[in-house]
C-alpha cells in the first residue's frame, strides 16, 4: 500500500519559498469599500481636529509643554541607549531598504510588480502630504521652542506632524496591506500599529517631538494606507506598461539563433597498392606506451591460454584430494 509522507512545518516553509510557476490569477487587491471610506473620513476629520487644536493653542498644547517639562529622558535614563536604536525603525532610509528587499522577493516569487509599486506609491504620497504639512505649518520642536505655552507654529520648523511616526505607519503597514491572508493582515496590522506608536513615543522620550506631533503623524500615515486602494488602477496600468516595456526590450536585445555549422566530411585517402599492409596498432601504443620491438596483435585477436596445473604455491603439508594423508607423529608425553 502506498503511503504519502506527512509534510512537516519546515517542508511547508520551504514550499512557500519556492517560486510559483506563473502569476496567481486572483490577487487579493483591497477595494475602496464603504467601511474603508468611513475610516478614511473619520481619520481625516481627526487630522483636522488635531491641527485646529494646536493652532488655537488649546489644552493639547498645554499637554505638550507638560510632557516636555517632565523630560522623560531624565526620568528613565537607563533606557536611553535602547531608544536610540529603536527609533531607527522610523527612519525612512533603513526601513525602506528592509521592506523593499522583502517586497522585491514577493514580486519575484509571484511574477508581479505590484508589491514594489505599492510601496513606491505609498512613499510618494508620504513625501508629498507629510512634507507639505511640515513646511506649511512650520512648527518648532521642543528643543527650539522660544515662548513657554505657545504653539510654536509658522516659526520655520519642520516637525509637525512627526515624520518618523508617519513613516513607521506607512512602511510597516504596507506589509499588512499586501498580506495574502486575512489572518496575516490582522497580525501585521497589530504589529505595525504597535511599532509605529513605539517609534512616536521614542521621539517624545528623546525630546525631538511634541506629543501632538506623534498623534498627527500616526493619523497621517493611516490616511495614506487607507487611500491606497484609490491608487490600485494606476498601479495596475504602471505594472502592465513596465512588463510590456520589458518584453519589448528583451525582444529587441535578444540575439537571433546562430545556424549550426555544417559538418565537413573528409574523404578517405586512397591506399597505395604497392605499400605493404600495416598491422593494427593497439590503443596503448597510441597513448604513448612503449612496447617491445616485434609484431604485436590486439588483445581481442590473442588466443587465451589456459594455465597448466594448479596456481597455488606448493605446500609441504598439503596433499591432493583423494589420497590418504599420513598420520602426523605425535610427540611423546
N, C-alpha and C positions, 0 to 999 in steps of 0.2 A: 504494500500500500504506500502511495506517495504522500509524503507529508511536506508542508511548506514550513520554512524556517520563520519563527516569530521575529519580527524586526525589533531591535532594541531602540532605546531612545537615541543613542548615538547614531545608529543607522538612519533613523528618520532625520536627524540633524544634517548628516552628510547628504541625504537625498534632497533636502531643501537647498543645499548649497550648490547643487548641480544646475547647469544652465538649462532652461526649458527649451524644447526643440523649436518653438516658434512663439510669437507674441500671444498671450492669452486673449481669447475672444472677448470675454466680459471682464473689463477692469472696473473696479469699484470707484467711480468718479462721483464725489459728492455733488448734490444738486442744491440749488438755492431754494430750499423749501420754505414754507410759511414759518415753521419753527425757527429756522436759521434767520429768516428776515426779522422775526420778532426779537431774537437775541441780538442781532446787529443793531436794531433800532434802540433797544434798551441800553446797550453798551454805548452807543453814540450819545444818547441823552445823558448818561452818567459822565461821559467825557466832557460834555459841555458844562455840566453842573460843577465838576471839579475846577475847570478853568474859571468859571464865573465866581466860585467861592474864593479862589486865590486872588482874582482881580479886585474884588470888593474888600479884601483883607478881612475875611470872616474868621470864625473860630478855627478853621483849618490852618490858617496862617499862624494863629497863636499856638496851635498844637505843634506846628513845625518848629517854632522857636523853643518851646519847652523841651522837645526831644533834642534839639541842638545844644541847649544849655545842660542837659543831662549828660552829654558826652559819653556815649556807650563805650567808646574805645578806651576810656579811662576807668569805667566801671568794671569791665571784663578784659583786662589786658592779656590774659593768658590765651585767649583765642584769636589774638590779632594775627599771628602767623598763618593760622588756618584760613582765616577770612581773606587774607591777601591772595591766597591761591584759589580759594573758592570763587572769588569774584571774576576770575578769568573765564568761567563758564558763561559770562555775559558779554565778553569781548567778541567783536564781530569777526576778526581775523581767525583766531584759533577755532572757534565754534563752527564757522562756515567751512573751514577746511575739513574738520572731522565729519560733519554732516554731509558735505558734498562727496566725500570718499564713500560713505555708506550708500548714499543715493546713486552714486555712479555705478556701484556694484549692482544695485537693484535695476538700473537701466540696462546694464549688460545682460543680466540674467533674464529679464523679461522682454528683451528686444524692443525697448521703448525708451524715448527720451523724456517722457512726462515727468518722472521724479526730479530730474535736474532742471527742467524748465519751470516746474512749480516752485522749486527753491529759488531760482533766479527771479521769478515774478514776485515772490514774497519779499525778497531782499530789496528789489527795486521799489516796491510800494513802501517798504520800511524807510528807505533813504529819503524818498520824496515827502512822505507825510510827517514822519518824526523830525526829519531835518528842517522842513519848513516851519513846523511848530516851534522848534528850538530857537531858531534865529528870528522868527517872527515875534515871539514874546520876550526873548532876551532876558530871562531871569538869571540873577546871580546866585551862586551856590553858597552854602553856609560859611565856607572859609573866606569868601569875598564879600560878605554882607556888610553894608555900610550903616544902616539905621535899624536899631532894635525895634522889632514889631512890624516892620514894613514888609510888603510882599516882594520887594526887590525885582519888580517887573520892568521891562524895557530899559534895562541898565547895561546892555551889552553882553549879557551872559548867554549860555547855551546849555542849560541843564534841565529845562522844563519842556517836555517830560524826560524821564530817565531813559537814555539810550541803552544802557546796559540791561535794564529790565525789559524793555520792548524787544531788544534783540534776543534775549533769552526766551521770551514767549514765542517769537516767530521761529527761531532756529530750531528749538527743541519741539515746538508744537507742530512743525511741518512733518515730523516723523509720525505723529498721531494722525495728522490729516491724510497722509499717504498710506496708512496702515491697511493691510489686506483683509483683516478680520475685525468684526465689531469688538471682540474681547481685547485684541491688541490695541485697538483705538482707545478703548476706555483706560487701559493701563498706561499707555503712553500719554494720554491727556492728563492723567493724575500726576505722572512723573514730571511732565513739562511744567505743570502749574506750580508744583512744589519747588522745582528747581529755579524757576523764574522769580518766585516770591523770595526764595533764599538769596538769590543774587541781589534783588532790590533791598532786602534788609541788610545785606553786607555793605552796600553803598551808604546806607543810613548809619550803620555802625562806624564806618570809616570817616563819616562826616563830609562826604563829597556830594550828597544829595539831601534835599528835604524829603520828609515823609510823603508829602503831596506829589513830589516828582515821581516817586516809585509807584504810587497808585495810578497816576495818569499814564505812566509808561506801561504798566501792566494792561490797562484798558486799551491803549493804542496798539499794542501787539495783538490783543484779542480781536480788535476790529479788522486787522489785516487778515488774520486766519479766517474770520467769518466771511470776509469779502472775496476770498479766493475762488469760490465756485463761479463768480461772475467772470473770472479770467480763464476758465476752462476752455471755452470755444476758441479764444485766441491762442491758448497753449496748444490745442489740437491742430490749428492751422500752422503754427510755427513748427510743430513736430513733422507734419506732412511735408512742409516746404524743405526742412532740413534733410529729411530722409530722401526726398526726391533729388535734392542737390547732391547728396552723397552718391546716389545711384548714377546720376549723370556724370559725376566726376570719375567714378570707377569705370564707367563705360568709355570715357574719353581717355583716361590714362592707361587703360588696360592694353597690354601688348598682344597683337594677333599671334595665334599659334603658329610656330615655325614649321614648315614642311619637313617631314622626315627625310634624311639623306638617303639617296638610292644606293643600295649596296653595290660595290664594284665586284664583278665576277672575274676572277683571274683564270685564264685559260691554262690548262696543264701543259707543261713543257713536253715536247716530243722527245721520247727517249732515243738515244743514239743506238743504232743496231749493232755497231761494232764494239761498243763499250761493254765490258763484262758486267753481268748482273751483280748488283751489290747485295750483300746479306743484310737482313734487317738488324738494326741496332736497337738494343734494349733501351727502356726508358731510363734505366740507371745510368747508362753511358751519356744520354742526352743531358742529364743533370750534372755532368762533370765528374762522375765517379770513375776512378782509374781501374781498368780491367787488365788482366794479364794478357800478353800477346797471344794471338791464335784465334781460330774461328770460334764464335760463340753463337749459341742459339737462345731464343727466348725461352722464358720459363714454361710457357704453355706447350712448347714443342719438345720438351725434355721427357724422357721415359722414366716414370717413377721406379725407383729401385727399392725392393723390399730387403731390409737387412736380414742377414742370416744369423740364426742363433738368438739367444736372449740378450737383451740390452742391459740386464742387471750385472753389476760387477760381481766377480767371483767371491764366494764366502766360504771359508773353510768348514764351517759347521752346517751349511745349507746343503740339503740333499734333494735330488729331483724327486718329483711326485711318483708314487707307485713303487718306490724302493723302500725296503725296511731299513730303518735307521738303527745303528748300533747303539747299544746302551752305553751311557756315559759311565765311566768309572766313578764309583762313589768313594769319597775319602773315608779313610778309616776313623773309627771313633777313638 
